[in-house]
C-alpha cells in the first residue's frame, strides 16, 4: 500500500482502514509512506519526525519510508519541470515530479508484491519505478478529484500568472490514472465523475472504512472536529463569523489540527477565538463519547467527509449542513438524531437549543450509528475490498 506520508487527517484514517482490511482478508501488508515535499532522509527532519510520532498505530506488517531529497530538488531539470510549474500554482505536476525523485528504500524491491494499492494519482510515478515492468496489478484509490483540492488550496496561497487552471491539473491527474488496472472511488459522486472523464478505465465504488468511535454516554461538550485543509478552514470561518455570534451563550470546543490552518490563513480570526481551539488529541474517541452534540458546519469541500462519518459513528446528536453528507447515497433528513441547517440563522437556532438541553437515549442504536455499521464499518469495507481486488489477483 503506497500512500502520502500524511497524518492527523481523514486520508490517514483511510490508510489505517485499508491495511486493517487487507490483514483481515489474510494478506501480508506493506506500507510505503511517500513524503510529498523535499526533506532529509527518514527519519531525520521535522516532517518525518512528526509523521513517525503520529503514525505509530499504522497496522502494517512492514513499513518503508521514502521521498524526494532536498539535493535532488535543486537539480536543473527539477527546477525547470517542477518548481517553475509550482510558482504558477500547478500542484498536480509538482507532486508527480516529486514522486519521480523518490527512490525505493532499501529492501522494498526484494519484497514479494502481488498487488499494489496506491492512494492518490501522484503516488503512481513511484509505483511505476518500483515495479519496473513487473506484471503486478495496481489499484489507485482517488480520494476525490485532486485538481479541485488544488484550486481550493491555491486560493490561500501566492502564485504568479499565468495561473494553472483546473483543466490543466485535471489532465495530469487523469494521465497517470490511466495506468491503473482499477480505479476505486470513495463516494458515488466521485465515481460517476471519473467514469465520464475516463470511460475506458475500470471504476468501482468502495465506501471507506472509518475507524469506529465509541458511543459514549455523552456529556456537556458541544464539539467540532476538523483537520487542517482549506475546505475545513472555509467552513470553520463561516461558523465562527456567521453562526457563533448568533449563539453567544453556547460554548463550543474545536478539536483537530485545524487550529494551525486557521492561525496560518487568518491569524486575527484565530486570536479572536483562541480559547475554543483544543488542538489535536491522542484519544479523539473519548472526546466524541463525552460530547453532548457534534457540529458539522460544512459549506466547502469535495469528496466524502471522513469527519462526518466519524460523527455518525459516535451516535451523538448532530447539527449539520446537507453538504456534510456529500458523496453518501443517503437521505440525512430521515436520520432521527440529525438536525439539518444550511443557513447561519438556522444553524445558530439549533445550536442554542442544543445548549439548553441534552439528548437522552442509547447512542449505539441511533440512526447514524446503524447507518455507519451498514456502510462504513471495517467489516463492510473488507467485504467490498475483497470483491474489488480478488478478480485482479486471479487473472
C-alpha positions in Angstrom: 0.0 0.0 0.0 1.6 3.2 -1.2 0.4 6.5 0.4 1.4 10.0 1.2 3.3 10.5 4.5 0.3 12.3 6.0 -1.1 12.1 9.4 -3.8 13.7 11.6 -6.2 13.8 8.7 -9.0 11.9 7.0 -6.7 10.3 4.4 -4.5 8.8 7.2 -7.6 7.2 8.8 -8.5 5.7 5.4 -4.9 4.3 5.1 -5.2 2.7 8.5 -8.5 1.1 7.5 -7.1 -0.2 4.2 -4.3 -2.0 6.0 -6.6 -3.4 8.6 -9.0 -4.7 5.9 -6.2 -6.4 3.9 -4.9 -8.0 7.0 -8.4 -9.3 7.9 -8.5 -10.8 4.4 -5.3 -12.7 5.1 -2.7 -10.6 3.3 0.7 -9.6 4.4 0.7 -5.8 4.3 3.5 -3.5 3.4 3.1 0.3 3.9 5.2 2.7 1.8 5.0 6.2 3.1 5.9 8.8 0.4 6.8 12.3 1.6 5.2 15.0 -0.6 7.9 17.6 -0.1 11.7 17.7 -0.3 13.0 16.5 3.0 16.0 14.9 4.7 16.3 11.1 4.5 13.9 9.5 7.0 13.7 9.5 10.0 15.5 12.9 10.1 13.9 16.3 9.7 10.8 17.8 11.3 8.4 16.4 8.7 9.5 12.9 9.2 9.7 13.3 13.0 6.1 14.5 13.1 4.9 11.7 10.8 6.7 9.0 12.9 5.3 10.4 16.1 1.7 10.5 14.8 1.6 7.2 12.8 2.8 4.6 15.3 -0.7 2.9 15.1 -0.4 2.2 11.3 -1.2 -1.6 11.2 1.3 -2.8 8.5 3.4 -5.9 8.8 6.3 -4.0 7.3 6.8 -0.2 6.9 9.0 1.6 4.4 9.6 5.4 4.1 10.9 7.4 1.2 10.7 10.8 -0.6 12.5 13.3 -2.6 15.7 14.6 -1.2 16.5 18.3 -0.9 19.5 17.9 -3.1 17.6 16.2 -5.9 15.0 19.0 -5.7 17.7 21.5 -6.6 18.7 19.8 -9.9 18.2 21.9 -13.1 15.7 19.5 -14.6 13.5 19.6 -11.4 13.8 23.4 -11.3 12.5 23.5 -14.9 9.8 20.9 -14.7 8.5 21.2 -11.1 9.5 24.5 -9.4 8.6 26.6 -12.4 5.2 24.9 -12.6 4.6 25.3 -8.9 5.1 29.0 -8.8 2.2 29.2 -11.2 0.0 27.0 -9.0 0.4 23.7 -10.8 0.4 21.5 -7.8 -0.5 18.4 -9.9 2.8 18.5 -11.8 4.7 19.4 -8.7 3.6 16.3 -6.8 4.2 14.0 -9.8 7.7 15.3 -10.2 8.4 14.9 -6.5 7.3 11.3 -6.7 9.6 10.7 -9.6 12.5 11.7 -7.5 11.7 9.2 -4.7 13.9 6.1 -4.9 12.5 2.9 -3.5 14.0 2.4 0.0 16.5 -0.5 0.6 14.8 -3.9 0.8 11.5 -2.9 -0.8 12.4 -4.2 -4.3 13.1 -7.6 -2.8 9.6 -8.0 -1.3 7.1 -10.3 -2.9 4.4 -7.9 -4.2 1.1 -9.4 -5.5 -1.0 -6.2 -5.5 -0.3 -2.5 -5.2 -3.0 -0.3 -3.6 -1.9 3.2 -4.4 -3.6 6.2 -2.8 -3.9 9.3 -5.0 -2.7 9.5 -8.6 0.6 11.3 -7.6 2.0 8.1 -6.0 1.8 6.2 -9.3 5.1 7.5 -10.7 6.8 6.0 -7.7 4.8 2.8 -8.2 6.0 2.6 -11.8 9.6 3.0 -10.7 9.2 0.3 -8.0 7.6 -2.3 -10.2 9.9 -1.7 -13.2 7.7 -3.5 -15.7 6.7 -6.4 -13.3 3.2 -7.8 -14.0 1.6 -6.7 -10.8 -1.9 -5.3 -10.7 -2.3 -1.8 -9.5 -5.3 -0.2 -7.8 -5.5 3.5 -7.4 -7.8 5.0 -4.8 -8.6 8.5 -5.8 -9.9 10.1 -2.6 -11.6 13.0 -4.5 -10.7 14.8 -7.7 -7.4 16.3 -6.6 -7.5 19.1 -9.1 -10.4 20.5 -7.1 -8.4 20.4 -3.9 -5.5 22.3 -5.6 -7.8 25.0 -6.8 -9.1 25.4 -3.3 -5.6 25.3 -1.9 -4.3 27.9 -4.4 -6.9 30.4 -3.1 -5.0 30.6 0.1 -1.5 30.9 -1.4 0.6 33.3 -3.5 1.3 32.3 -7.1 2.3 34.1 -10.3 0.4 34.4 -13.5 -0.4 32.7 -15.8 -2.1 30.5 -13.2 -2.5 26.8 -13.6 -6.2 26.0 -14.3 -8.4 23.3 -13.1 -8.3 21.6 -16.5 -4.5 21.8 -16.6 -4.2 20.0 -13.4 -7.0 17.5 -14.1 -5.3 16.4 -17.3 -2.2 15.4 -15.3 -4.3 13.5 -12.8 -6.2 11.6 -15.5 -3.0 10.8 -17.4 -1.5 8.9 -14.5 -4.7 7.2 -13.5 -4.9 5.5 -17.0 -2.1 3.3 -16.0 -4.0 1.6 -13.1 -5.9 -1.6 -13.5 -8.7 -0.4 -11.3 -9.8 2.9 -10.0 -11.5 2.8 -6.6 -13.6 5.8 -5.6 -14.9 6.6 -2.1 -18.2 8.1 -2.9 -20.8 7.9 -5.7 -20.4 11.4 -7.0 -16.7 10.9 -7.5 -17.2 7.5 -9.2 -19.7 9.0 -11.6 -17.5 11.9 -12.5 -14.4 9.8 -13.0 -16.4 7.3 -15.1 -17.2 10.1 -17.5 -13.7 11.5 -17.5 -12.0 8.1 -18.0 -14.6 5.9 -19.8 -12.0 3.4 -20.8 -10.9 2.7 -17.2 -12.4 0.3 -14.7 -14.2 2.1 -11.9 -15.6 0.8 -8.6 -17.3 2.5 -5.7 -16.0 1.3 -2.3 -17.0 3.4 0.7 -14.1 3.7 3.1 -14.0 2.1 6.5 -13.7 4.7 9.1 -12.5 3.6 12.5 -15.4 3.4 14.9 -15.5 5.9 17.7 -17.3 4.8 20.9 -20.9 5.5 21.6 -20.4 7.1 25.0 -22.9 8.4 27.5 -22.5 12.0 26.3 -21.7 15.0 28.5 -21.7 18.7 28.3 -19.3 19.3 25.4 -20.5 20.7 22.1 -17.7 19.9 19.7 -16.3 20.4 16.2 -13.6 18.0 14.9 -11.7 19.1 11.8 -8.3 18.5 10.2 -6.2 21.2 8.5 -7.3 21.6 4.9 -8.6 24.6 3.1 -12.2 23.4 2.8 -12.4 22.9 6.5 -10.9 26.3 7.1 -13.6 27.9 4.9 -16.3 26.0 6.7 -15.0 26.9 10.2 -14.6 30.5 9.2 -18.3 30.6 8.3 -19.2 29.1 11.6 -17.0 31.5 13.7 -18.1 34.6 11.7 -21.7 33.9 10.9 -23.1 31.3 13.3 -21.3 31.6 16.6 -22.2 35.3 17.1 -25.9 34.3 16.9 -25.4 31.8 19.8 -23.0 33.7 22.1 -24.0 31.8 25.3 -23.1 28.4 23.9 -19.6 27.2 24.5 -18.1 25.2 21.6 -14.8 23.2 21.6 -12.8 22.7 18.4 -10.6 19.7 18.1 -8.0 18.6 15.5 -5.1 20.3 13.8 -7.4 22.8 12.1 -6.1 25.3 14.6 -2.8 25.5 12.8 -4.6 26.2 9.5 -6.8 29.0 10.9 -3.7 30.5 12.6 -1.9 30.4 9.2 -4.7 31.7 7.0 -6.5 34.1 9.2 -4.5 35.0 12.3 -6.9 37.6 13.6 -9.8 35.1 13.4 -7.7 32.6 15.4 -6.7 35.1 18.0 -10.4 36.2 18.4 -11.4 32.6 19.2 -8.2 31.1 20.6 -9.9 29.7 23.7 -12.1 27.5 21.5 -9.2 25.6 19.9 -8.1 22.5 21.8 -5.8 21.1 19.1 -5.0 17.5 18.2 -5.7 15.0 20.9 -4.5 11.4 21.1 -7.9 9.9 22.0 -10.5 11.7 19.9 -12.9 8.8 20.7 -13.1 10.0 24.3 -14.0 13.4 23.1 -16.8 12.1 20.9 -18.0 9.8 23.8 -18.3 12.8 26.1 -19.9 15.1 23.6 -23.5 16.4 24.1 -23.6 17.3 20.4 -21.3 17.3 17.3 -21.4 20.1 14.8 -20.7 19.7 11.1 -20.8 23.3 9.7 -19.7 22.2 6.3 -20.0 24.7 3.4 -16.9 23.8 1.4 -15.1 20.7 0.4 -15.4 17.8 -2.0 -15.4 14.1 -1.6 -16.6 12.0 1.3 -16.1 13.7 4.7 -14.3 11.3 7.0 -15.1 13.5 10.0 -18.8 13.4 9.1 -18.6 9.6 9.2 -16.8 9.6 12.5 -19.5 11.8 13.9 -22.2 9.5 12.6 -20.4 6.5 14.2 -20.5 8.2 17.6 -24.3 8.1 17.6 -24.3 11.6 19.2 -26.9 14.2 18.2 -25.6 16.1 15.1 -26.2 19.6 13.8 -25.1 19.7 10.2 -25.4 21.2 6.8 -26.5 19.0 4.0 -23.1 19.4 2.4 -21.6 17.5 5.3 -23.2 14.3 3.9 -21.8 14.8 0.3 -21.0 11.7 -1.6 -23.2 9.4 0.6 -26.2 7.8 -1.1 -28.4 8.6 2.0 -31.2 10.9 2.9 -29.9 12.7 6.0 -33.3 14.3 6.8 -34.5 10.8 7.7 -31.9 10.4 10.4 -33.6 10.9 13.8 -30.5 12.2 15.6 -29.6 14.8 12.9 -30.8 18.4 12.7 -30.1 19.9 9.2 -29.4 23.6 9.0 -27.9 25.2 5.9 -28.4 28.8 6.8 -26.4 30.5 9.6 -29.5 31.6 11.4 -31.0 28.1 11.4 -27.7 26.6 12.5 -27.4 29.0 15.4 -31.0 28.4 16.5 -30.3 24.6 16.6 -27.1 25.3 18.5 -28.9 27.5 21.1 -31.4 24.7 21.6 -28.6 22.1 22.0 -27.1 24.4 24.6 -30.3 24.4 26.6 -31.0 20.7 26.7 -29.2 17.4 26.4 -30.5 14.4 24.4 -31.0 11.1 26.2 -31.0 7.6 24.7 -28.8 4.8 23.7 -26.4 6.1 21.1 -25.4 2.6 19.9 -28.9 2.2 18.4 -29.2 5.7 16.9 -29.9 6.1 13.2 -26.5 7.4 12.3 -24.7 4.5 14.2 -26.8 1.9 12.4 -26.0 3.5 9.1 -22.3 3.6 9.9 -22.4 -0.2 10.7 -24.1 -0.9 7.4 -22.0 1.3 5.1 -18.7 2.4 6.7 -17.7 -0.2 9.2 -14.4 -2.2 8.9 -16.4 -5.4 8.1 -18.4 -3.7 5.3 -15.2 -2.3 3.9 -13.3 -5.6 3.9 -16.2 -7.3 2.0 -16.2 -4.5 -0.6 -12.4 -4.5 -0.9 -12.3 -8.3 -1.4 -14.9 -8.1 -4.2 -12.8 -5.4 -5.9 -9.3 -6.9 -5.5 -10.0 -10.7 -5.9 -10.5 -10.6 -9.7 -7.2 -8.8 -10.2 -5.3 -11.4 -8.2 -7.0 -14.3 -10.1 -6.2 -13.0 -13.6 
